[in-house]
Amino acid sequence: MRRRWTAGRVGFICALSLVIAAVRPATAQAQQAQGEKPAGRERPERNEKHSSVVKASEELLDLERKTRQIEKETTDRRKASQSRLRDLESDKAATERVLETLRRRVQDREKESSAKREMLAAREAELARLQHDLSLLSEPLKQFLDRVEKLVEGGISWKNEPRKAAVQAARQSLSAQGAAPAAGLAAVGRVQEEEEALGRLVESAATEVEVRGEYRAVQAFHLGHLAVIYASADGTILGCALPGQKLEEGLLGAGKKDVAAEYLAALEVLRRRRMPRVLDLYFPTLPRESEETK
């Protein structure tokens, strides 16, 4: 733009020179055509023409100044526009970067959501399968709990109430609406583990035995599911309750001092008051297992 205005100024100067050069021959020709004229008349005409040329020159200079001012204003506006355009381009680039970042985050979130939906669908399918399997197993599990309850009622007299409560809790876990399948299965598994542990272990505990209408404190221990043996500290009360018997039903005569000594020695060993040793424990005749008790 600046070059264009510079070329304009050069053209303007050239035009002004041509105008001045053209005025001079015209003046000379006019003087020759008119012949000799008085000197006083020729001078005013020259002054008039000179003043016209000066006036035209001033107008041209004023026009050039205005042109320069317009050029300067145009240049400033163009610079301001370019600066504004650069700012807008920078803002656009920043906005595009932000949008790209947000787009990537949205894509990552969509991928995570899709993965979670797939995982949830897989878990729901697994839960449905487990519920179906549990529905197939619920009836055999209930039958197993019934057999355990019969074992508790017809077995040795050892912590019967807690054992029955455990069986009842497992039965409720299986029958509860909306309960997790694993909860019922775990409850049945705990009952089975406790009964198996009871059959493998030999444990001692304090209990009471009804003797002639009076409850007497004794120390007792069980040999798996085989029997519950008990004896008082002085050996006057002793007994061996077999499966299906209450403790008082297994009372032995007070005259069996050797039996009482062995029972008390076994209790001392279980309570770690004596070193382990071989003991000769008395057992009554064990009942023969019938088809009803199987």
C-alpha positions in Angstrom: 0.0 0.0 0.0 2.9 2.4 0.8 4.5 1.7 -2.5 1.3 2.5 -4.3 1.0 5.8 -2.6 4.7 6.6 -3.3 4.1 6.0 -7.0 1.1 8.3 -6.8 3.2 11.1 -5.4 5.8 10.7 -8.2 3.0 10.8 -10.8 1.6 13.9 -9.1 5.0 15.7 -9.3 5.4 14.7 -12.9 1.9 16.0 -13.8 2.7 19.3 -12.0 5.9 19.7 -14.1 4.0 19.0 -17.3 1.4 21.6 -16.4 4.1 24.2 -15.7 6.0 23.3 -18.9 2.7 23.6 -20.9 1.8 27.0 -19.4 5.1 28.6 -20.5 4.8 27.9 -24.3 1.1 28.9 -24.2 2.1 32.2 -22.7 4.9 32.7 -25.3 2.5 31.9 -28.2 -0.1 34.4 -26.8 2.5 37.1 -26.7 3.6 36.4 -30.3 0.0 36.3 -31.6 -0.8 39.6 -30.0 2.4 41.2 -31.2 3.9 43.8 -29.1 1.8 44.9 -26.2 2.4 47.4 -23.6 4.7 46.2 -20.8 2.2 47.3 -18.2 -0.5 45.0 -19.6 1.7 41.9 -20.0 2.9 41.9 -16.4 -0.6 41.6 -14.8 -1.4 38.7 -17.1 1.8 37.0 -16.0 1.1 37.6 -12.4 -2.4 36.3 -12.8 -1.1 33.1 -14.4 1.6 32.7 -11.9 -0.9 33.1 -9.0 -3.1 30.4 -10.7 -0.1 28.0 -10.9 0.8 28.7 -7.3 -2.7 28.2 -6.2 -2.9 24.9 -8.1 0.4 23.9 -6.5 -0.9 24.6 -3.0 -4.0 22.7 -3.7 -1.9 19.8 -5.0 0.3 20.0 -1.9 -2.8 20.1 0.4 -4.2 17.1 -1.5 -0.8 15.3 -1.0 -0.9 16.0 2.7 -4.5 14.7 3.0 -3.4 11.7 1.0 -0.5 11.0 3.3 -2.8 11.4 6.3 -5.3 8.9 4.8 -2.4 6.6 4.0 -1.1 6.8 7.6 -4.6 6.1 9.0 -5.1 3.2 6.6 -1.7 1.8 7.6 -2.6 2.1 11.4 -6.0 0.4 10.8 -4.4 -2.4 8.8 -1.8 -3.0 11.6 -4.6 -3.0 14.2 -6.6 -5.4 12.1 -3.7 -7.7 11.6 -3.0 -7.6 15.4 -6.6 -8.4 16.1 -6.5 -11.1 13.5 -3.4 -12.7 15.2 -5.2 -12.5 18.6 -8.2 -14.2 17.1 -6.1 -16.9 15.5 -4.3 -17.5 18.9 -7.7 -17.7 20.7 -8.9 -20.0 18.1 -5.9 -22.3 18.4 -6.2 -22.3 22.2 -9.9 -23.1 21.9 -9.2 -25.9 19.5 -6.7 -27.4 21.9 -9.1 -27.2 24.8 -11.8 -28.8 22.7 -9.4 -31.5 21.6 -8.5 -32.2 25.3 -12.2 -32.3 26.2 -12.9 -34.6 23.3 -10.2 -37.0 24.4 -11.5 -37.0 27.9 -15.0 -37.7 26.7 -13.7 -40.6 24.6 -11.8 -41.9 27.6 -14.9 -41.7 29.8 -17.0 -43.4 27.2 -14.5 -46.2 27.0 -14.5 -46.5 30.8 -18.3 -46.5 30.9 -18.4 -49.1 28.1 -15.9 -51.3 30.0 -17.9 -50.9 33.2 -21.2 -51.7 31.5 -19.6 -54.8 30.0 -18.2 -55.8 33.5 -21.6 -55.1 35.0 -23.3 -57.2 32.4 -20.9 -60.0 33.0 -21.4 -59.8 36.8 -25.2 -59.9 36.3 -24.9 -62.9 34.0 -22.7 -64.6 36.6 -25.1 -63.7 39.4 -28.0 -65.1 37.4 -26.1 -68.3 36.8 -25.2 -68.6 40.5 -28.8 -68.0 41.4 -29.9 -70.7 39.0 -27.2 -73.1 40.5 -28.3 -72.2 44.0 -31.9 -72.9 43.1 -30.8 -76.3 42.0 -28.8 -76.8 45.1 -31.2 -75.3 47.7 -33.3 -78.5 48.1 -30.2 -80.8 48.6 -28.8 -78.2 51.0 -32.0 -78.1 53.0 -32.0 -81.8 53.2 -28.4 -81.7 54.4 -29.4 -79.2 57.2 -32.3 -81.5 58.2 -29.8 -84.4 58.6 -27.5 -82.2 60.6 -30.3 -81.2 62.9 -31.2 -84.8 63.4 -27.6 -85.5 64.2 -27.6 -82.7 66.9 -30.8 -84.0 68.4 -29.8 -87.6 68.3 -26.1 -87.2 69.0 -24.0 -86.4 72.0 -25.3 -83.8 74.5 -22.7 -81.1 73.7 -23.6 -77.4 73.0 -26.9 -78.5 71.4 -28.6 -75.2 71.5 -25.8 -73.2 69.7 -25.6 -76.0 67.1 -29.3 -75.9 66.5 -29.2 -72.1 66.2 -26.5 -72.4 63.6 -28.6 -74.8 61.6 -31.6 -72.5 61.8 -29.6 -69.5 60.7 -28.3 -71.4 57.7 -31.8 -72.5 56.8 -33.0 -68.8 57.0 -30.1 -67.7 54.8 -31.2 -70.2 52.1 -34.9 -69.2 52.3 -34.4 -65.4 52.5 -35.9 -63.4 49.6 -33.3 -61.4 47.7 -30.4 -62.7 49.8 -27.0 -63.3 48.1 -26.6 -66.9 47.0 -23.1 -67.0 48.5 -24.4 -66.1 51.9 -26.6 -69.1 52.2 -24.0 -71.4 50.8 -21.4 -70.0 53.2 -23.8 -70.5 56.2 -24.2 -74.1 55.3 -20.5 -74.5 54.8 -19.9 -73.1 58.3 -22.3 -75.6 59.8 -20.6 -78.4 58.1 -17.2 -77.3 59.2 -18.3 -76.9 62.8 -19.8 -80.4 62.9 -16.7 -81.9 61.2 -14.5 -80.1 63.7 -16.7 -81.4 66.6 -16.2 -84.9 65.4 -12.4 -84.6 65.2 -11.7 -82.7 68.4 -11.6 -83.5 72.1 -12.7 -80.5 74.1 -13.4 -79.8 77.7 -15.8 -77.4 79.3 -17.7 -76.9 82.6 -21.4 -77.9 82.7 -24.2 -79.0 85.0 -25.8 -82.4 85.6 -29.1 -83.0 87.3 -28.6 -85.5 90.2 -31.6 -86.4 92.3 -33.4 -83.2 91.3 -30.4 -81.0 92.0 -28.0 -79.5 89.4 -24.4 -80.2 90.2 -21.3 -78.5 88.5 -19.0 -81.0 86.8 -16.1 -80.9 84.3 -16.8 -82.6 81.0 -15.1 -83.4 77.7 -16.4 -85.0 74.5 -14.6 -87.5 72.3 -15.7 -86.4 68.9 -19.3 -87.5 68.3 -18.7 -90.7 70.3 -19.5 -89.7 73.9 -19.4 -87.0 76.6 -17.5 -87.9 79.7 -17.8 -85.9 82.9 -16.8 -86.0 86.6 -17.0 -83.8 89.6 -13.8 -82.6 91.3 -14.1 -85.1 94.2 -15.0 -88.0 91.9 -18.4 -88.6 93.5 -20.3 -87.7 90.3 -19.2 -89.2 87.0 -20.7 -90.4 83.9 -20.4 -91.2 80.2 -23.3 -90.0 78.0 -23.5 -91.8 74.6 -25.2 -90.4 71.5 -28.9 -89.9 72.0 -28.5 -89.7 75.8 -28.8 -86.8 78.2 -25.9 -86.2 80.6 -27.9 -87.5 83.6 -28.8 -90.6 81.7 -25.1 -91.5 81.5 -24.5 -91.4 85.3 -22.2 -94.1 86.6 -22.1 -95.5 90.1 -20.1 -93.6 92.7 -18.1 -96.6 93.7 -16.1 -96.7 90.5 -13.0 -94.9 91.9 -10.7 -96.2 89.2 -13.0 -94.9 86.4 -13.3 -91.6 88.2 -9.5 -91.3 88.5 -9.0 -91.9 84.8 -11.7 -89.4 83.9 -10.2 -86.7 86.2 -6.7 -87.5 84.8 -8.0 -87.0 81.2 -9.5 -83.6 82.3 -6.2 -82.6 83.8 -4.4 -83.4 80.6 -6.9 -81.5 78.5 -6.6 -78.4 80.8 -2.8 -78.8 80.4 -2.2 -79.5 84.1 -0.6 -82.8 83.4 1.7 -84.2 80.8 -0.1 -86.3 78.1 -0.1 -90.0 78.8 -2.1 -93.2 77.8 -5.4 -93.4 79.7 -7.7 -96.3 80.2 -11.2 -94.7 79.8 -14.3 -96.7 80.6 -17.0 -96.7 78.0 -20.4 -98.4 78.4 -21.6 -100.7 75.7 -22.1 -98.6 72.6 -25.6 -98.9 70.9 -25.7 -100.6 67.6 -26.5 -98.3 64.7 -29.9 -99.1 63.2 -31.5 -98.0 59.9 -33.4 -95.2 61.7 -30.3 -93.7 63.1 -28.3 -93.8 59.9 
